[in-house]
Amino acid sequence: MDSNRSQLSPMLRLLIPCLLLLLLLSPSPSLQQIQDSQGSTGSSNQNKAKAKIPEIHCSRERSRAAVKVIDEYLMPFVEKENYQLPNKCKLHPDGNLYKDQEDHKIHYDIHEWRCGYCRKVFYEEKYLDKHFDNRHFDLVNASHGNCLADLCGALHCDLVMNSASKKGKCNPAATAKNRHSCENLADSCFPVQGGPSANRLHELFLRQFCDSHTCPARLKPFSRGQRKRRSISYIVICVMVLMLLPLFYVFVYLYQSGIRRGTQDLRRISPDARKKKPS
């Protein structure tokens, strides 16, 4: 038994170094490989997160321009007629794809835009729009909302945007398409069989928006006018007039009271002067 142990001990002494060498030489994951694996995992998670964000092909800028046109050149006449737009009308204020997000924009100053959902502050409106796309994309009414940017051709949005000066030559095919879209809006929003108010607004919509879709352009859009907005200078002048008007009346009152006192003094002096004259 002792002889067997003595024979195994040299063999174990040889095997142990060999095993240690094998462990040292065996391939192990390097730091770079670990970082690469972590990076790939992170990128896959980011791709999954991006995949959850729905792609909405609707220009926010042109949608805002369409809202501005509707508010300034159409709604004053609709309000005057006390007319309710049908729910199927694409011009309905509640049908705007971005309505909820636009309502949650808080514009404090020229370089201060605040998110109404999470109160974050941004330097420009375009950065707030990107924030909405990345953080609050689930609040877009994608299922029932309308992309008002698609109506810009019919509503002449270019005239209220910076691209108005860059307008090219008249395209007959595009003009005919815009006129057809404009007339469809008039029929769906102001049906002729909807009563006297709908009839008048139908005719007004055609004159205000659709008649100018011709090549060459013979008529200018928005011929029926727009919402009258009071300028800041007008408001300032009115406030100053209201402030100065009481001062003017006080001045007139004091002036007239001074004249009355002067005439009374003269009347008192004249009899006394007559009595003192030598006989």
C-alpha positions in Angstrom: 0.0 0.0 0.0 2.8 2.3 0.9 4.6 1.5 -2.4 1.4 2.4 -4.4 1.2 5.8 -2.6 4.9 6.5 -3.3 4.3 5.7 -7.0 1.3 8.1 -7.3 2.8 11.1 -5.6 5.3 11.8 -8.4 2.5 11.5 -10.9 0.3 13.9 -9.0 3.2 16.4 -8.8 3.4 16.3 -12.6 -0.4 16.5 -13.2 -1.0 19.6 -11.0 1.3 22.0 -13.0 -0.2 20.7 -16.2 -3.7 21.4 -15.0 -2.7 24.9 -13.9 -1.2 25.6 -17.4 -4.4 24.4 -19.1 -6.5 26.7 -16.9 -4.3 29.7 -17.7 -4.2 29.0 -21.4 -7.9 28.3 -21.8 -9.8 31.1 -23.6 -11.8 33.4 -21.2 -14.0 36.4 -22.1 -12.0 39.6 -22.3 -13.2 43.0 -21.0 -13.7 44.1 -24.6 -16.0 41.2 -25.3 -18.0 41.9 -22.1 -18.4 45.5 -23.1 -19.4 44.5 -26.6 -22.0 42.1 -25.3 -23.3 44.8 -22.9 -23.4 47.3 -25.7 -25.3 45.0 -28.0 -27.8 44.3 -25.2 -28.2 48.0 -24.6 -28.7 48.8 -28.3 -31.2 45.9 -28.7 -33.1 47.4 -25.8 -33.0 50.8 -27.4 -34.2 49.4 -30.7 -37.1 47.7 -28.8 -38.0 51.0 -27.2 -37.9 52.8 -30.5 -40.0 50.0 -32.1 -42.7 50.8 -29.6 -43.0 54.4 -30.7 -45.5 54.6 -33.5 -44.5 56.3 -36.7 -46.8 59.2 -37.5 -46.2 60.8 -40.8 -47.9 64.2 -40.1 -46.1 67.5 -40.1 -46.6 69.4 -36.9 -45.6 72.7 -38.5 -48.1 72.5 -41.3 -50.8 71.2 -38.9 -50.3 74.4 -36.8 -50.5 76.5 -40.0 -53.8 74.8 -40.8 -55.2 75.5 -37.3 -54.2 79.1 -37.7 -56.0 79.4 -41.1 -59.1 77.8 -39.7 -59.1 80.0 -36.6 -58.5 83.3 -38.4 -60.3 82.9 -41.8 -63.2 80.4 -41.1 -64.2 80.3 -37.4 -65.3 83.9 -37.1 -68.0 83.3 -39.7 -69.0 80.0 -38.2 -69.3 81.6 -34.8 -71.3 84.4 -36.2 -73.8 82.0 -37.7 -73.8 80.0 -34.4 -73.2 76.9 -36.5 -71.9 73.6 -35.1 -69.4 71.7 -37.3 -70.4 68.0 -37.8 -68.2 65.4 -36.2 -67.3 64.0 -39.6 -65.9 67.4 -40.7 -62.1 67.3 -40.9 -62.0 71.0 -39.9 -63.6 70.2 -36.5 -61.3 71.5 -33.7 -61.5 68.3 -31.7 -60.3 66.2 -34.6 -56.8 67.6 -34.7 -54.2 64.8 -34.3 -52.0 66.9 -32.1 -54.7 68.8 -30.2 -54.0 67.5 -26.7 -50.3 68.1 -27.0 -50.8 71.6 -28.4 -53.1 72.4 -25.5 -50.3 71.3 -23.1 -47.8 73.8 -24.5 -47.0 76.7 -22.1 -45.3 79.6 -23.7 -43.9 81.8 -20.9 -41.4 83.9 -22.9 -39.8 84.1 -26.3 -37.2 81.5 -25.3 -39.1 79.5 -22.7 -41.5 76.7 -23.7 -42.8 74.4 -21.0 -44.3 71.0 -21.3 -47.7 70.9 -19.6 -47.3 67.1 -18.8 -44.0 67.0 -17.0 -43.1 70.7 -16.6 -39.8 70.5 -18.5 -38.6 73.7 -20.0 -37.2 74.1 -23.6 -35.5 76.9 -25.4 -37.5 76.6 -28.7 -40.8 75.1 -29.7 -39.2 72.6 -32.0 -37.3 71.0 -29.1 -40.6 70.7 -27.2 -42.1 69.0 -30.3 -39.3 66.5 -30.2 -39.9 65.9 -26.5 -43.6 65.2 -27.3 -42.5 62.7 -30.0 -40.1 60.9 -27.6 -41.8 61.1 -24.2 -45.5 61.7 -24.8 -46.2 59.9 -28.1 -48.9 57.9 -26.5 -51.0 61.0 -26.1 -51.5 61.5 -29.8 -55.0 60.8 -31.0 -53.7 58.6 -33.8 -56.8 56.4 -34.1 -59.5 59.1 -34.3 -57.5 62.3 -35.1 -57.0 63.9 -38.5 -53.8 65.1 -39.9 -54.6 68.7 -40.6 -51.3 69.0 -42.6 -53.0 67.0 -45.3 -55.6 69.9 -45.8 -52.9 72.5 -46.2 -53.2 72.4 -50.0 -56.9 73.2 -49.9 -56.5 75.8 -47.1 -53.6 77.8 -48.6 -51.4 77.2 -45.5 -48.3 78.4 -47.4 -49.6 82.0 -47.1 -49.3 81.9 -43.3 -45.9 80.1 -43.4 -42.5 81.2 -44.3 -42.7 79.2 -47.5 -45.2 81.6 -49.1 -42.4 83.6 -50.7 -40.9 80.5 -52.2 -44.0 79.5 -54.1 -43.1 78.2 -57.5 -45.0 78.2 -60.8 -48.6 77.1 -60.9 -49.1 73.4 -61.3 -52.4 72.6 -63.0 -52.6 69.0 -61.7 -51.9 70.0 -58.1 -54.3 73.0 -58.3 -57.1 70.8 -59.6 -56.4 68.3 -56.7 -56.5 71.1 -54.1 -59.7 72.5 -55.5 -61.4 69.1 -55.4 -60.2 68.6 -51.8 -61.5 72.1 -51.0 -64.9 71.4 -52.4 -65.2 68.1 -50.6 -64.5 70.0 -47.3 -67.3 72.4 -48.1 -69.7 69.6 -48.8 -68.9 67.5 -45.7 -68.6 70.5 -43.3 -71.4 72.6 -44.6 -73.9 70.4 -46.4 -76.4 72.2 -48.5 -79.3 70.4 -47.0 -78.2 71.4 -43.5 -80.3 74.6 -43.4 -79.9 78.3 -44.1 -76.7 78.7 -42.0 -75.0 75.7 -43.6 -76.0 77.1 -47.0 -74.5 80.5 -46.3 -71.3 79.0 -44.9 -71.0 76.6 -47.8 -71.1 79.5 -50.2 -68.6 81.5 -48.1 -66.2 78.6 -47.9 -66.1 78.2 -51.7 -65.5 82.0 -52.1 -63.0 82.1 -49.2 -60.8 79.1 -50.1 -61.8 77.2 -53.3 -62.3 79.9 -55.9 -58.6 80.9 -55.9 -57.5 77.4 -56.8 -57.0 78.2 -60.5 -54.1 78.2 -63.0 -53.2 81.0 -63.5 -54.4 82.4 -60.2 -57.1 85.0 -60.9 -58.4 85.5 -57.4 -56.7 85.8 -54.1 -57.7 83.5 -51.2 -59.3 84.8 -48.0 -61.3 87.4 -49.9 -64.0 87.5 -47.2 -61.6 88.8 -44.6 -60.3 87.4 -41.3 -60.7 87.6 -37.6 -60.2 91.2 -36.3 -57.4 91.2 -33.7 -56.7 94.2 -31.6 -53.1 95.3 -31.7 -51.0 96.0 -28.6 -50.6 99.6 -29.6 -54.4 100.1 -29.8 -54.8 98.6 -26.3 -52.1 100.9 -24.9 -53.7 104.0 -26.4 -57.1 103.1 -25.0 -55.6 102.6 -21.5 -53.8 105.9 -21.7 -56.9 107.7 -22.8 -58.9 106.2 -19.9 -56.2 107.3 -17.5 -55.9 110.9 -18.9 -59.6 111.5 -19.3 -60.3 112.0 -15.6 -57.3 114.4 -15.3 -58.7 116.4 -18.2 -62.1 116.8 -16.5 -60.4 117.8 -13.3 -58.4 120.4 -15.1 -61.5 121.8 -16.8 -63.4 121.9 -13.5 -60.6 123.8 -11.8 -60.3 126.2 -14.7 -64.0 127.0 -14.8 -64.1 127.3 -11.0 -61.2 129.8 -11.2 -62.9 131.9 -13.8 -66.1 132.0 -11.6 -64.1 133.2 -8.6 -62.4 135.9 -10.7 -65.7 137.3 -12.0 -67.2 137.3 -8.5 -64.2 139.2 -7.1 -64.5 141.8 -9.9 -68.2 142.3 -9.1 -67.3 142.9 -5.4 -64.6 145.4 -6.3 -66.6 147.5 -8.7 -69.3 148.7 -6.2 -66.6 149.6 -3.6 -64.7 151.6 -6.2 -67.8 153.6 -7.1 -68.5 154.4 -3.4 -64.9 155.8 -2.9 -65.0 158.2 -5.9 -64.9 161.9 -4.8 -68.1 163.8 -5.2 
